């Protein structure tokens, strides 16, 4: 699920990308529309005690999101 500021107010964030991985294995998702976007893991998840969610990654060069098993990762980009 991707949200953008098109009519919404997301505070300091321009875009929010939420990835739900309900499988028992790591999942990669690539979307050309995400290439070049500056997503990073949400600050609250970066400081979380959940070490698994912290391994979630976004590659801006390829538009690829990597999310570990049984994890919901929230990525944000600043305005």
N, C-alpha and C positions, 0 to 999 in steps of 0.2 A: 504494500500500500504506500503510495507516495502522495504527499500533500505539498502544495506550494502556496505562495501568498496570494494567489488569485482570488482576492476577496476575503481571505482569512487573516487573522491576526495571530501569529505564532511567536510573539515576543521577539527575541533576537534572531530567530531562525528564518531563513528564506525558504528552505525546503526541509521536510521531514520524511524520512524513508523508514518504514517499519517492515521487518522481515520476520515472518513466523516460520520456524522450522520445527514441525511436529514429528519429524522422522527420527529414527535412532542412529542416523549417520549424518556427518557434516554435509552441508549442501552449498553449492556455488550457484549463483544466479548472475547471468550477464545480460545487460540491456544496453544496446548502443545509445539509447537516449540519456543514459547516465554518464557517458564518457565525458571527462573533463570537469565534472561536478566535484565540488570540494566537500564531500560528505566525510564525517568523522563520527565515531561512536559517541552517543550522547554523554555529556559530562557525568551525569549520575551513574551511568553504567561503567564509565571509566574508573570511578572511585568505589564501585561496588565491591562487596566481599565475595561475590560470585566470580571465581577465577575463570569459569568457562565462558561466560558472556564477554569477558574482556578479550577473548581470542577472536572475536568477530572482527572482520576486516572489510575495508572498501578500497578497491584499486581504481583510482580516477582515470588511469590510462586506458583501461579496458572496459570500465563501467561494470566491474564484477564485484559482487558482494559474496563474502564467505561467512557462513553462520554455522556454529557448532550444533550438534544434535540437541534436540529438545530445548531450544533456545528461542526467545524473541529478542531481536536486536533492534535498537532504535538508532538510526543515523541522522545527523543534522548537518545543515550547511548554514553558515552565517550570511547575513544580508550583505 
